[in-house]
Amino acid sequence: MTVCSPIKDLSTINNIKQLFASKNMTRELLLFELAINTGLNLKDLLALKVKDVKNKHYIVNDGKTFPINDYFRNAIARFVKKRNPDDFLFQGRIHKPIDRTAIFHSFRAICDELALPESISVASWRKTFAYHHYLKYKDLSYLQWLFNQTSVILTLKFIGVEENMNLRFREGVGL
């Protein structure tokens, strides 16, 4: 069994987005973008209804708040233009959320077309968010809280970062 890893390379992320767009897979593209930009897991994203996100500034899930920026508000508005508030955001054919297996298969097809390794999968999406959030903010406590992890070491392993925390701040505080 292959352990999933985050998508660390921004050009790979952009290639995935472009391929989704070129195949007119708008639903899958929005799902991918929301996942890698919020850290929400697939199960929670698939449970979202139009009313949960349309004209909102935040997605609220399990007492945690995930911001929706202008880009996503506009993308969501276009995506749900003629949809009912009680429709699932990522709806399949029978007024239920799209099947998780279908998402796994469509994303694997995209990865195969881009010759990405087996370690890149739908399970990589949250790790991708976490990895890039960590690079930008170096905020392990937020990620640890977000993913309900019990230690910083687990969080670092989860996001695929090998960092010796003991050597990180050895220059001192300088008071």
C-alpha positions as CSV (number, residue, x, y, z in Angstrom):
1,M,0.0,0.0,0.0
2,T,1.3,3.4,-1.0
3,V,1.3,6.2,1.6
4,C,-0.1,9.4,0.2
5,S,2.0,12.4,0.1
6,P,1.2,16.1,-0.3
7,I,1.6,17.8,-3.7
8,K,4.5,20.0,-2.9
9,D,5.2,21.5,-6.3
10,L,3.0,24.4,-7.3
11,S,3.4,23.7,-11.0
12,T,2.0,20.2,-10.4
13,I,-1.0,21.8,-8.7
14,N,-1.5,24.2,-11.6
15,N,-1.2,21.3,-14.1
16,I,-3.9,19.4,-12.3
17,K,-6.2,22.4,-12.3
18,Q,-5.5,23.1,-16.0
19,L,-6.2,19.5,-16.9
20,F,-9.5,19.5,-14.9
21,A,-10.5,22.8,-16.7
22,S,-9.5,21.5,-20.2
23,K,-11.7,18.4,-19.6
24,N,-14.6,20.7,-18.6
25,M,-14.6,19.0,-15.1
26,T,-15.8,22.1,-13.3
27,R,-17.3,20.2,-10.3
28,E,-14.1,18.2,-9.8
29,L,-11.9,21.3,-10.2
30,L,-13.9,23.3,-7.6
31,L,-13.8,20.3,-5.2
32,F,-10.0,20.0,-5.7
33,E,-9.4,23.7,-5.2
34,L,-11.6,23.9,-2.1
35,A,-9.9,20.9,-0.6
36,I,-6.3,22.2,-1.1
37,N,-7.2,25.7,0.1
38,T,-9.2,24.8,3.2
39,G,-8.0,21.5,4.5
40,L,-11.5,20.1,4.7
41,N,-11.7,16.4,4.1
42,L,-13.6,14.9,1.2
43,K,-16.4,13.6,3.3
44,D,-17.1,17.0,4.7
45,L,-16.8,18.7,1.3
46,L,-19.3,16.2,-0.2
47,A,-21.8,16.9,2.6
48,L,-21.9,20.6,1.8
49,K,-25.1,22.1,0.5
50,V,-25.4,25.1,-1.7
51,K,-26.8,27.1,1.2
52,D,-23.7,26.3,3.3
53,V,-21.4,28.2,0.9
54,K,-23.4,30.5,-1.4
55,N,-22.7,34.2,-0.6
56,K,-20.9,33.1,2.6
57,H,-17.5,34.3,3.8
58,Y,-16.9,31.1,5.8
59,I,-17.6,27.4,5.8
60,V,-18.4,26.1,9.2
61,N,-17.7,22.4,9.9
62,D,-17.5,20.7,13.3
63,G,-17.1,24.0,15.1
64,K,-14.2,25.0,12.9
65,T,-14.4,28.0,10.5
66,F,-12.8,27.9,7.0
67,P,-12.6,31.2,5.1
68,I,-14.0,31.5,1.6
69,N,-12.1,34.3,-0.3
70,D,-13.4,36.4,-3.2
71,Y,-12.1,33.9,-5.8
72,F,-14.1,31.0,-4.2
73,R,-17.2,33.1,-3.6
74,N,-17.2,34.0,-7.3
75,A,-16.4,30.4,-8.4
76,I,-19.2,29.1,-6.2
77,A,-21.7,31.7,-7.4
78,R,-21.0,30.7,-11.0
79,F,-21.2,27.0,-10.1
80,V,-24.5,27.1,-8.2
81,K,-26.2,29.8,-10.3
82,K,-29.4,27.9,-11.0
83,R,-29.3,25.4,-8.1
84,N,-31.6,25.1,-5.1
85,P,-30.2,26.0,-1.6
86,D,-30.8,22.4,-0.4
87,D,-28.9,20.8,-3.3
88,F,-25.6,19.3,-2.5
89,L,-22.8,21.5,-3.7
90,F,-21.1,18.6,-5.4
91,Q,-24.2,16.7,-6.5
92,G,-24.3,13.5,-8.5
93,R,-27.1,12.5,-10.8
94,I,-29.7,11.4,-8.2
95,H,-29.7,14.5,-5.9
96,K,-27.1,13.0,-3.7
97,P,-23.4,14.0,-3.3
98,I,-21.1,12.6,-6.0
99,D,-19.8,9.2,-5.0
100,R,-16.4,9.3,-3.3
101,T,-15.3,6.4,-5.5
102,A,-16.0,8.5,-8.6
103,I,-13.9,11.3,-7.2
104,F,-11.0,8.8,-6.5
105,H,-11.2,7.4,-10.1
106,S,-11.4,10.8,-11.8
107,F,-8.5,12.2,-9.8
108,R,-6.4,9.1,-10.5
109,A,-7.1,9.5,-14.2
110,I,-5.9,13.1,-14.0
111,C,-2.8,11.9,-12.1
112,D,-2.1,9.1,-14.6
113,E,-2.4,11.5,-17.5
114,L,0.1,13.8,-15.8
115,A,2.4,10.8,-14.9
116,L,2.2,11.6,-11.2
117,P,3.2,8.9,-8.7
118,E,0.7,6.6,-7.0
119,S,1.5,8.5,-3.8
120,I,-0.6,11.4,-5.1
121,S,-4.3,10.7,-4.5
122,V,-7.4,12.3,-3.1
123,A,-6.0,11.7,0.3
124,S,-3.2,14.0,-0.6
125,W,-5.5,17.0,-0.8
126,R,-5.6,17.8,2.9
127,K,-1.9,17.2,3.2
128,T,-1.3,19.6,0.3
129,F,-3.2,22.3,2.2
130,A,-1.3,21.5,5.4
131,Y,2.1,21.5,3.6
132,H,1.6,24.8,1.9
133,H,0.1,26.4,5.0
134,Y,3.1,25.3,7.0
135,L,5.5,26.7,4.4
136,K,3.7,30.1,4.4
137,Y,3.0,30.5,8.2
138,K,5.1,27.9,10.0
139,D,2.1,27.5,12.3
140,L,2.1,23.9,13.5
141,S,-0.2,24.5,16.4
142,Y,-3.0,25.5,14.0
143,L,-2.5,22.4,11.8
144,Q,-2.3,20.2,14.9
145,W,-5.6,21.6,16.1
146,L,-7.2,21.4,12.6
147,F,-6.3,17.8,12.1
148,N,-6.9,16.7,15.7
149,Q,-3.4,15.5,16.1
150,T,-1.8,14.9,19.5
151,S,1.8,16.0,18.7
152,V,3.8,18.3,16.6
153,I,5.8,15.3,15.4
154,L,2.7,13.6,14.0
155,T,1.7,16.8,12.3
156,L,5.1,17.2,10.6
157,K,4.9,13.5,9.5
158,F,1.4,14.1,8.2
159,I,2.5,17.0,6.0
160,G,5.7,15.3,4.8
161,V,8.1,17.7,6.4
162,E,11.3,16.5,8.1
163,E,12.4,19.2,10.4
164,N,14.5,19.0,13.5
165,M,12.5,21.3,15.8
166,N,15.3,21.2,18.3
167,L,17.6,23.1,15.9
168,R,15.0,25.5,14.6
169,F,15.4,28.4,17.0
170,R,19.0,28.0,18.3
171,E,20.0,31.6,17.7
172,G,18.1,32.6,20.9
173,V,15.6,35.3,21.5
174,G,17.9,38.3,21.8
175,L,16.2,40.1,24.6
